Each structure stands twice: as C-alpha cells, then as structure tokens.
C-alpha cells in the first residue's frame, strides 16, 4: 500500500497500512545536508502498541539531535539474534560460581540439548515447540 500522512498535529509522520493489518510508521525530515529522509521508526502489530505519538516523539528527538550537531540514531525493530550456544556459555559461567553440580549440567547440555538446539537461534523456538521437540525427532 501507499504511504499516507497522518496529518493533524503529527506533521512529518506517515503511515503505511499493510495487508495483514499491521501499521508501519515512517518519519520524514531533512538531514544535515538538506536532503529529505524518510525512515521507518516503528510498527503497530498485535503484540506491540506503537502509535503516531511515538513516531512524532522520535521525529522531535532526531530534529533536536540534528540541531545540536549530534548523530541521530534510529534503532530498527530488528533484534540481534542469539544462538542457544551463546546463552548456554553465559549460563555456564554463572552456574560455575553458584552451583556445585555444574559439571552434570554441562554433560547434559553437551549430550542432549547442544547437538539438537545449539546452532539454532533462540528467538525462533517458541515455548510450545520446545515442549514438543522430542516428538519431532
């Protein structure tokens, strides 16, 4: 679909209504060279409640940073993916100092969990699927 301006008091904020019912919010501003920039700053989904007010607040923040010679930072909605092995290493360093049976945890992970889930991203496995993983193998 096409971008539409929100209008009203939120000048510089645009919306894009997606086919699945989600709404993407974009802001429009001029960078330090005077070139127009249009950037997606958020998305309203069933789980996140991002509004035009939030997008406008982000626009004001970016304009403030540009006026004070700071680099504007726009964080994307994407989250860095973490593999289960990385989480395990962090957990193991904690357990070594706080639990006497950490060797048993390490052996169980290396024998059962690591070979199956170790190289997978932690965010791609919902809890329901983790509970039923022995049935899938």
N, C-alpha and C positions, 0 to 999 in steps of 0.2 A: 504494500500500500504506500501511499504518498505521505510525506511529512506535512503536518498541518500546524500552524502556530496556535499556541494555547490561548493567547490574547489576554485581554484584561490587564491586570497588574503584573502579569508574568511575561513581560516583553523580552524576547530573546530565548524563550523556551518553546521547543517544538515537540510534537508527539507523533508517534507512528503506531497505529493500531495494527497489530499483527493478526494473522489468520486464526491463530489458536486462542485469541482473546487477550493475550498479554499486550502491554503498552510500553513502548520504549520512549524514553525521554532524551531529547537532544538539547544542547545549548548552542547558541550562535553568538560569537564575539569576534573582535578583531585582535590579532596577535600584536607583538611589539613592532612588526614591520608594516602593520596596517592591512594585512591580508585577512579576509574573512575565514573563520574556522567554525566548523560545525562538528561537535563531538557528542557521542552518546555517553551520558553520565549515569543512567540507571534504567531499571526495567521493573515494571509492576507486574508481578506474577501472582499465582495463588499463594505462594509462600512469603513473598516479600511485598511490603506495602510502601513502595516508592511513589511519591506524589510530585505534582508540578511545583509545589512549595519547596520540596527538597532539591529539585533541579535548579530552581531560581536561587536558592541559597548557595549552591555550588557555583552558579554563574557569578554571583556577587563576590564570592571568595576568589575566583580566578581574576576578576577585574581588579580587585584590591591588590592581589599579588603582582599583576602587570603594572599597576600604577607605582608600586614601591620597588620596582626592579627585582622582583623575585621570580623564580621559575615556577609557573603554575604546574601543579601535579594533579592529574586526573587518574584516579585509580579505576581500572577496569573492573567489571563484575566478575572476572575470572579469578579463581583461587589457584594458587600453586598446588600442583598435585604431589602428594606424598605417597611413597610406596610403603607397604607394610613392613618391609625390612628396616626402613628408616625409623619407623615408630618403635619397632622392636629394639633397636640399638639404644634408643633413648630410654625405653622402659628398663632394659637390662642394666644400664648404668645406675638407675635409681634402685633397682632391686638388689644389686650387689652390696650396697651400703645399708639396706634396711631389712633384708630377709636372709635367713641362714640357708634356706633351701633354693637359692637361685640357680644352682647347678642343675637341679631337677627341672626347673622352668626352661633353662637353656636346652637341655636334652629333648624335652617335649616339643619345643618350638622347632628345633633343627630336624627332628624326626617326622613330625606330623603336619605342622602348620606352615613352616617355611617353604617346603617344596611345592605346596599347593598354592598358597596365597602370597608368598614372599615378594614376587616380582610384580604383583598387581597393585594398582592404585587403591588406596584405602577409601577414597570417596566413591568408587564405582560399585561398592558392595553394600547394599542396604542391609540392615539387621535381619530382615526376613530371609534374605538369601543366604546369609551366613548360618542361620539356624538350620537350613535345609541342605547345606553343601554336601553332607555325606550321602544324601540320596541322589545327587547329581553325578557323583564319581562312579 
